[in-house]
Amino acid sequence: MKKDLTQGNVTATMLAFAAPMILGNLLQQCYNIADTLIVGRFLGPDALAAVGSAYTLMTFLTSILIGLCMGSGSVYSFYFGRRDEASMKSSMVLSFLLIGAAAIVMNVLLFLWMRPILHLLQVPAGLFDMMAEYTAIIFTGIFFVFLYNYFAFLLRAVGNSVTPLWFLGGAAVMNILLDLLFVIRFGWGIGGAAVATVAAQAFSGAGIGIYTWIREPGLRPGRRDLSFGRERVREIFRFSTAACVQQSVMNFGILMIQGLVNRFGAGVMAAFAAGVKIDSFAYMPAQEFGNAFSIFISQNHGAGRKDRVSRGTKSAVLLSLGFCVGISVLVFALAPWLLQIFIDGSEEEILGIGAGYLRTEGAFYCGIGVLFLLYGYFRGIGKPEMSLVLTIISLGTRVLLAYLLAPIPAIGVKGIWWAIPIGWFLADGAGLWRIWKD
């Protein structure tokens, strides 16, 4: 099921490759959407606030592993485009050992430091025990998150974006069914939602690993692939670390925003939790298209196809902007009704706060759409550090402005909302300036 992205019509090739990735990420969002929907409707606003805050924490933690896998995937796709199978396989083995070890160490540290982390996030006393119960269970699925993302990025690097979709689809259905069973039928509360998510993660992680070993013999490493020189180690470390730090910085900034939001109480936390779910779901196709674009650029860069890199970039910008404009209009217009997917219509104050958040972000999705393409472009041409720089500009601005504006009584929580799109556009300007300069 490998696909050579260096051949064929540029736009059609990118869309055909990106479509399963976009759909797959939509299904992945269903993990947490199912938790949020069922918890919000059946366990109430406090449980929703706890799950939402825990989701932000878990997104940050798993972003470390996802970033490592993403960076390694850029190396695989470069060598695949270059037709250098030996380098690709040795990179696969090295990254599996390094990232797998990182996942194990992370799991141990999280169990040891769980409660101090929650205190650091300033979780309100009334929500602390619920959030501690949820995160303690969710942490057990971290190694499965690594397995899924390692094999998903490997398969995508060689042009197979369909197989990861099937495993995510199965996991999403499994997660929803187990949520209904554990939370509603068995009455396990917030812990039941966490168990459902971990079971689904185990299915997708172990399943895709077994599939790759059995059905993709060309990707099985041999004995000769177990040795790697300093250059290979340096290359994997450079790409993986840059992508990992980028993803971590991005989500650490969001985590800091979550800590600031928590100061405004359970009502704002619940509104923010629901708003972030819709926000993430809305611009996620642009994010995943940026990841697909990165693999397209990387394969063509490895093959020396500068013409396709140039044409693919122009096409990707037009496609992403067209999508972002359309989704901005929809989210801005439907914000109150979208929020009622998660929040009961009688919670008017929470709905009002959430609508303010969504309409502020939703008006400017073009900013983050361009930013995702810039991330993908710089990773694809072998400059992952520039993606990190753009993330620092975006998140640094967001966090700084949020902490400066939110304490002002006349601005309050709105300062947090406005800081986000300002950060997007500043990073866009820096990235476009760098491309123009080069």
Sequence and secondary structure as in RCSB ss.txt:
>XXXX:A:sequence
MKKDLTQGNVTATMLAFAAPMILGNLLQQCYNIADTLIVGRFLGPDALAAVGSAYTLMTFLTSILIGLCMGSGSV
YSFYFGRRDEASMKSSMVLSFLLIGAAAIVMNVLLFLWMRPILHLLQVPAGLFDMMAEYTAIIFTGIFFVFLYNY
FAFLLRAVGNSVTPLWFLGGAAVMNILLDLLFVIRFGWGIGGAAVATVAAQAFSGAGIGIYTWIREPGLRPGRRD
LSFGRERVREIFRFSTAACVQQSVMNFGILMIQGLVNRFGAGVMAAFAAGVKIDSFAYMPAQEFGNAFSIFISQN
HGAGRKDRVSRGTKSAVLLSLGFCVGISVLVFALAPWLLQIFIDGSEEEILGIGAGYLRTEGAFYCGIGVLFLLY
GYFRGIGKPEMSLVLTIISLGTRVLLAYLLAPIPAIGVKGIWWAIPIGWFLADGAGLWRIWKD
>XXXX:A:secstr
    TTSS HHHHHHHHHHHHHHHHHHHHHHHHHHHHHHHHHT HHHHHHHHHHHHHHHHHHHHHHHHHHHHHHH
HHHHHHHT HHHHHHHHHHHHHHHHHHHHHHHHHHHHHHHHHHHHTT  HHHHHHHHHHHHHHGGGHHHHHHHHH
HHHHHHHTT  SHHHHHHHHHHHHHHHHHIIIIIIS  HHHHHHHHHHHHHHHHHHHHHHHHHHH GGG   GGG
G   HHHHHHHHHHHHHHHHHHHHHHHHHHHHHHHHHTT HHHHHHHHHHHHHHHHHHHHHHHHHHHHHHHHHHH
HHTT HHHHHHHHHHHHHHHHHHHHHHHHHHHHHHHHHHTTTS TT HHHHHHHHHHHHHHHTTHHHHHHHHHHH
HHHHHTT HHHHHHHHHHHHHHHHHHHHHHTTSTTTTTHHHHHHHHHHHHHHHHHHHHHHHH 
